[in-house]
Amino acid sequence: TAPTAKEDLCRTARAFEAIFVRQMLSAARKASFGESLFASQGQDTFRQMQDERFAEIAAERGVFGIAAMLERHLAAQPGATPGGED
């Protein structure tokens, strides 16, 4: 069965929150003042993967509330649910 417009909106809002959190974490890592003597490309890759997973989990659980706020805002827009689906 095809997802409803509300389900699509929810999934999209969560995906946006995950992207936003990943960008925040990436910017925070770049702003780090102290570089470790033992830093390596492998360690950077692991941290990036760790940040991506954290962002996905945070978005799924609504930790920051960005998805919920975005979903409420977009659902209130005229024509947000085509065909009157809820």
Order of alpha helices (4+ residues) and beta strands (2+ residues): alpha-alpha-alpha
